Amino acid sequence: MPQPALRDRYGRAVTYLRVSVTDRCNLRCFYCLPRECGVQVPSDTLSFEELGEVIRVAAGLGVSKIRITGGEPLVRPGVVDFVRRLRTLPGISDLALSTNGTLLAEHAAALKAAGLMRINISLDSLRSAVFRAVSGRNDLGRVRAGIAAARAAGLHPVKLNVVVMRGVNDDELPQMIEFAAEHTAQVRFIEYMPLGIGQRWESSYISRAEILERIRPHLKPEPARQQPGDTATYYALRAGGEVGIISPVSCRFCELCNRLRLTADGKLRPCLTSEAEVDLQSALRPQVLPERIGECFHAAIAGRQQIGTYRTSASAQSSTPPRSMAVIGG
């Protein structure tokens, strides 16, 4: 018998699945994959066929939006073919990808042709020295080329994600708004999140209220807008378009949460802030068991909390080592 659609005990419907296709990344951003984590150990990564079967079952349970993440998804060969395969699945109406942009120039046109609809690109600074300090690589030029390629390929909208950090890039917010407008993109400022790894969060954190004060001269005096299920709050710009602010710390959006996360090694995570996971591998190996996959999804939503709890470096007391953002999939 068909299983019921995904709805947790608080009445929130799950229609969005973030799918990490790899935990590898060619950058080393300190807020995502801190240097103190050491060398990455390759996970037992699911094949694209296994990932596709999980998504097929999810679509049958009411999931309509898929976002491909990593690590950096474009470091894994075959992502374009994977996108093409997902576009043929009944029920999937929204297919997006998040990337650091360093490999996007060579893949943007093929991704668009394969059926990718939207793209988010991380861009934490427009200054080469700051970009290198954050990411560990001098790749700002490649990211800018990737943004141009996404626009030329017709991917729309192109969203630029900026993690705002005090003393790092907080003086660039107006320039980011102007850069996005010049490239027909939308910038979204994101609060720095405490995830129990690294020591920079407390001194680097800037709240949504402070971000708003920094960019107030660029905003129209209009009410903010928030779309159902969207984590960003949008503000109209005087020059046209909108700027988004994502505030997972100061203005929690748990009541709007409509997503689950699938890690590259086959773990369903009901919440970004929790180490709780449901292992899908037993439903995929040695043979694919669609009914069992569905049961895993229902087990995952049963574990969703009403409000997530951040595990900071100061408060983390658990036998389960925290996963970095790169492994979780963002």
NORFEN-V557299 format. One record per pair of residues at least 24 apart in sequence whose C-alpha atoms are under 8 Angstrom apart, sorted by sequence separation. I is the first residue (numbers start at 1). J is the second residue. D is the distance in Angstrom with one decimal. If there is no record, write none. Layout:
i | j | d
I | J | D
I | J | D
//
This chain:
i | j | d
21 | 45 | 7.6
96 | 120 | 7.8
98 | 122 | 7.8
21 | 46 | 7.7
73 | 98 | 7.7
74 | 99 | 7.3
160 | 185 | 6.9
162 | 187 | 7.3
164 | 189 | 6.3
231 | 256 | 7.5
66 | 92 | 7.3
72 | 98 | 8.0
73 | 99 | 6.6
121 | 147 | 7.6
158 | 184 | 7.6
159 | 185 | 5.7
160 | 186 | 6.0
161 | 187 | 6.1
162 | 188 | 6.1
163 | 189 | 6.0
164 | 190 | 5.9
165 | 191 | 7.9
230 | 256 | 7.4
231 | 257 | 7.8
21 | 48 | 7.9
64 | 91 | 5.6
65 | 92 | 6.0
68 | 95 | 7.9
72 | 99 | 5.9
80 | 107 | 7.9
87 | 114 | 7.8
158 | 185 | 5.0
159 | 186 | 4.8
160 | 187 | 4.6
161 | 188 | 5.0
162 | 189 | 4.9
163 | 190 | 4.7
164 | 191 | 5.9
165 | 192 | 6.6
229 | 256 | 5.2
276 | 303 | 7.7
63 | 91 | 7.4
64 | 92 | 4.4
65 | 93 | 6.2
66 | 94 | 6.3
67 | 95 | 5.9
68 | 96 | 6.3
69 | 97 | 6.1
70 | 98 | 7.8
72 | 100 | 6.6
75 | 103 | 7.7
83 | 111 | 7.2
87 | 115 | 6.1
157 | 185 | 6.6
158 | 186 | 6.4
159 | 187 | 5.7
160 | 188 | 6.0
161 | 189 | 6.2
162 | 190 | 5.9
163 | 191 | 6.0
164 | 192 | 6.3
228 | 256 | 7.1
229 | 257 | 6.1
268 | 296 | 7.9
62 | 91 | 7.5
63 | 92 | 7.2
64 | 93 | 5.5
65 | 94 | 4.6
66 | 95 | 5.1
67 | 96 | 4.6
68 | 97 | 4.6
69 | 98 | 5.3
70 | 99 | 7.8
74 | 103 | 6.5
87 | 116 | 7.9
157 | 186 | 7.3
159 | 188 | 7.0
161 | 190 | 7.0
163 | 192 | 5.9
229 | 258 | 6.0
268 | 297 | 7.4
52 | 82 | 7.9
59 | 89 | 7.9
64 | 94 | 6.4
65 | 95 | 6.0
66 | 96 | 6.3
67 | 97 | 5.2
68 | 98 | 6.3
69 | 99 | 7.0
74 | 104 | 7.5
80 | 110 | 6.7
84 | 114 | 4.6
270 | 300 | 5.5
59 | 90 | 7.2
60 | 91 | 7.2
67 | 98 | 7.1
80 | 111 | 5.5
83 | 114 | 6.1
84 | 115 | 6.0
119 | 150 | 7.9
269 | 300 | 6.7
270 | 301 | 6.0
59 | 91 | 5.5
83 | 115 | 6.6
84 | 116 | 7.9
151 | 183 | 7.5
268 | 300 | 6.4
52 | 85 | 7.7
56 | 89 | 6.5
59 | 92 | 6.4
81 | 114 | 7.2
83 | 116 | 6.5
151 | 184 | 7.6
270 | 303 | 6.4
271 | 304 | 6.5
48 | 82 | 6.6
52 | 86 | 7.0
56 | 90 | 7.9
80 | 114 | 6.4
270 | 304 | 5.3
271 | 305 | 7.8
274 | 308 | 7.0
148 | 183 | 7.2
273 | 308 | 5.8
274 | 309 | 6.9
119 | 155 | 6.8
147 | 183 | 7.8
168 | 204 | 7.9
272 | 308 | 7.9
273 | 309 | 5.8
274 | 310 | 7.4
102 | 139 | 6.6
105 | 142 | 7.5
118 | 155 | 5.6
119 | 156 | 7.2
121 | 158 | 7.4
123 | 160 | 6.1
124 | 161 | 7.3
125 | 162 | 7.7
166 | 203 | 7.2
167 | 204 | 7.0
208 | 245 | 6.9
271 | 308 | 6.8
273 | 310 | 5.1
274 | 311 | 7.7
102 | 140 | 7.9
108 | 146 | 7.5
117 | 155 | 6.0
118 | 156 | 5.3
119 | 157 | 6.8
120 | 158 | 5.9
121 | 159 | 6.1
122 | 160 | 5.7
123 | 161 | 5.9
124 | 162 | 4.7
130 | 168 | 7.0
166 | 204 | 4.5
208 | 246 | 7.7
273 | 311 | 6.8
103 | 142 | 7.3
104 | 143 | 7.5
116 | 155 | 7.5
117 | 156 | 6.7
118 | 157 | 5.6
119 | 158 | 5.4
120 | 159 | 4.7
121 | 160 | 4.9
122 | 161 | 4.7
123 | 162 | 5.5
124 | 163 | 6.0
130 | 169 | 7.4
165 | 204 | 4.9
166 | 205 | 6.2
208 | 247 | 5.9
102 | 142 | 5.0
103 | 143 | 7.7
105 | 145 | 5.8
106 | 146 | 7.8
109 | 149 | 7.4
118 | 158 | 6.5
119 | 159 | 6.5
120 | 160 | 5.9
121 | 161 | 6.0
122 | 162 | 6.2
124 | 164 | 7.4
165 | 205 | 5.8
166 | 206 | 6.3
174 | 214 | 8.0
207 | 247 | 7.2
101 | 142 | 7.1
102 | 143 | 4.8
104 | 145 | 7.8
105 | 146 | 4.1
108 | 149 | 6.0
109 | 150 | 7.3
112 | 153 | 6.4
120 | 161 | 6.7
164 | 205 | 7.5
165 | 206 | 6.4
173 | 214 | 7.4
174 | 215 | 6.3
101 | 143 | 4.6
104 | 146 | 4.6
105 | 147 | 7.5
108 | 150 | 5.3
112 | 154 | 7.1
164 | 206 | 6.7
173 | 215 | 6.9
207 | 249 | 7.7
208 | 250 | 6.8
100 | 143 | 7.1
101 | 144 | 7.7
103 | 146 | 6.9
104 | 147 | 7.6
105 | 148 | 7.7
109 | 152 | 8.0
112 | 155 | 6.4
207 | 250 | 6.1
208 | 251 | 7.8
102 | 146 | 6.5
105 | 149 | 5.2
109 | 153 | 4.9
125 | 169 | 6.2
174 | 218 | 7.7
188 | 232 | 7.6
25 | 70 | 7.4
101 | 146 | 5.3
104 | 149 | 7.2
105 | 150 | 7.3
108 | 153 | 6.2
124 | 169 | 7.0
275 | 320 | 7.4
17 | 63 | 6.9
24 | 70 | 7.0
25 | 71 | 4.8
26 | 72 | 7.0
101 | 147 | 7.0
104 | 150 | 7.4
126 | 172 | 7.7
15 | 62 | 5.8
16 | 63 | 5.5
19 | 66 | 7.0
21 | 68 | 6.9
22 | 69 | 7.7
23 | 70 | 5.4
24 | 71 | 4.8
25 | 72 | 4.7
125 | 172 | 7.2
275 | 322 | 6.7
14 | 62 | 7.4
15 | 63 | 3.9
16 | 64 | 6.3
17 | 65 | 6.4
18 | 66 | 5.8
19 | 67 | 6.0
20 | 68 | 5.9
21 | 69 | 6.3
22 | 70 | 5.0
23 | 71 | 4.2
24 | 72 | 6.2
25 | 73 | 7.9
275 | 323 | 7.7
14 | 63 | 6.6
15 | 64 | 5.5
16 | 65 | 4.7
17 | 66 | 5.1
18 | 67 | 4.8
19 | 68 | 5.0
20 | 69 | 4.5
21 | 70 | 5.6
22 | 71 | 5.5
23 | 72 | 7.2
26 | 75 | 7.4
15 | 65 | 6.3
16 | 66 | 6.0
17 | 67 | 6.5
18 | 68 | 6.1
19 | 69 | 5.8
20 | 70 | 4.6
21 | 71 | 7.8
22 | 72 | 6.9
25 | 75 | 7.0
126 | 176 | 7.5
16 | 67 | 7.9
18 | 69 | 6.7
19 | 70 | 7.8
20 | 71 | 7.2
22 | 73 | 6.1
24 | 75 | 7.4
125 | 176 | 8.0
255 | 306 | 7.2
21 | 73 | 5.9
254 | 306 | 6.8
255 | 307 | 7.6
20 | 73 | 7.3
254 | 307 | 5.6
22 | 76 | 6.8
189 | 243 | 7.9
191 | 245 | 8.0
254 | 308 | 6.9
5 | 60 | 7.9
6 | 61 | 6.1
21 | 76 | 7.5
186 | 241 | 7.6
187 | 242 | 8.0
188 | 243 | 5.9
189 | 244 | 6.2
190 | 245 | 5.9
191 | 246 | 6.4
193 | 248 | 7.0
5 | 61 | 4.5
6 | 62 | 6.7
186 | 242 | 6.7
187 | 243 | 5.6
188 | 244 | 4.3
189 | 245 | 4.8
190 | 246 | 4.7
191 | 247 | 5.3
193 | 249 | 6.6
272 | 328 | 7.5
4 | 61 | 6.5
5 | 62 | 5.5
186 | 243 | 6.3
187 | 244 | 6.4
188 | 245 | 5.4
189 | 246 | 6.1
190 | 247 | 6.2
191 | 248 | 6.6
192 | 249 | 8.0
3 | 61 | 6.9
186 | 244 | 7.6
188 | 246 | 7.0
191 | 249 | 6.9
272 | 330 | 7.5
181 | 241 | 7.9
264 | 327 | 7.6
263 | 327 | 6.8
263 | 328 | 5.8
177 | 243 | 7.3
262 | 328 | 7.8
263 | 329 | 6.4
261 | 328 | 7.5
262 | 329 | 7.7
261 | 329 | 7.2
195 | 273 | 6.9
30 | 134 | 6.0
29 | 134 | 5.2
30 | 135 | 6.7
28 | 134 | 7.7
29 | 135 | 3.9
28 | 135 | 4.9
29 | 136 | 6.5
27 | 135 | 5.5
28 | 136 | 5.4
27 | 136 | 6.3
28 | 137 | 7.6
27 | 137 | 6.4
196 | 310 | 7.8
199 | 313 | 6.7
195 | 310 | 6.3
196 | 311 | 5.1
197 | 312 | 7.5
198 | 313 | 7.0
194 | 310 | 6.4
195 | 311 | 5.5
196 | 312 | 4.2
197 | 313 | 6.0
194 | 311 | 6.7
195 | 312 | 5.6
196 | 313 | 4.2
194 | 312 | 5.3
195 | 313 | 7.4
196 | 314 | 7.7
194 | 313 | 7.6
196 | 315 | 7.9
196 | 316 | 6.2
197 | 322 | 7.2
196 | 322 | 6.6
195 | 322 | 7.7
197 | 324 | 6.8
195 | 324 | 7.5
195 | 325 | 7.8
31 | 192 | 7.7
36 | 198 | 7.2
34 | 197 | 7.2
34 | 198 | 6.2
31 | 198 | 7.3
30 | 198 | 7.5
70 | 264 | 7.7
46 | 264 | 6.0
45 | 264 | 5.2
46 | 265 | 5.6
44 | 264 | 7.7
45 | 265 | 4.5
46 | 266 | 6.2
43 | 264 | 7.3
44 | 265 | 5.2
45 | 266 | 7.3
43 | 265 | 5.8
57 | 290 | 6.5
61 | 294 | 7.7
50 | 284 | 6.8
53 | 288 | 8.0
54 | 290 | 7.9
57 | 293 | 7.0
58 | 294 | 7.3
53 | 290 | 7.8
57 | 294 | 6.5
50 | 288 | 7.9
54 | 293 | 6.8
58 | 297 | 7.7
23 | 263 | 8.0
18 | 259 | 7.2
20 | 261 | 7.8
22 | 263 | 7.9
23 | 264 | 6.3
16 | 258 | 5.9
17 | 259 | 5.5
18 | 260 | 6.4
19 | 261 | 6.1
20 | 262 | 6.0
21 | 263 | 7.4
22 | 264 | 5.1
12 | 255 | 7.5
14 | 257 | 7.7
15 | 258 | 5.8
16 | 259 | 4.5
17 | 260 | 5.1
18 | 261 | 4.8
19 | 262 | 4.9
20 | 263 | 5.1
21 | 264 | 5.0
12 | 256 | 7.5
14 | 258 | 4.4
15 | 259 | 6.4
16 | 260 | 6.6
17 | 261 | 5.7
18 | 262 | 6.1
19 | 263 | 6.5
20 | 264 | 4.9
12 | 257 | 7.1
13 | 258 | 5.8
14 | 259 | 5.4
17 | 262 | 7.2
19 | 264 | 7.4
12 | 258 | 6.5
14 | 260 | 7.2
72 | 326 | 7.9
71 | 326 | 4.6
70 | 326 | 6.2
71 | 327 | 6.3
70 | 327 | 7.1
70 | 328 | 8.0
71 | 329 | 6.4
70 | 329 | 5.1
69 | 329 | 5.6
70 | 330 | 7.8
69 | 330 | 7.4
34 | 324 | 7.8
3 | 294 | 7.1
6 | 297 | 7.7
33 | 324 | 5.8
6 | 298 | 6.7
32 | 324 | 6.2
33 | 325 | 6.5
8 | 301 | 5.3
9 | 302 | 6.9
32 | 325 | 4.8
33 | 326 | 5.8
7 | 301 | 7.1
8 | 302 | 6.0
31 | 325 | 7.9
32 | 326 | 5.6
6 | 301 | 7.2
8 | 304 | 6.9
10 | 306 | 6.7
25 | 326 | 7.5
24 | 326 | 7.5
23 | 326 | 5.9
24 | 327 | 7.9
23 | 327 | 4.8
22 | 327 | 7.8
23 | 328 | 7.9
23 | 329 | 7.5
20 | 327 | 8.0
20 | 328 | 7.6
20 | 329 | 5.2
19 | 329 | 7.2
18 | 329 | 7.3
//
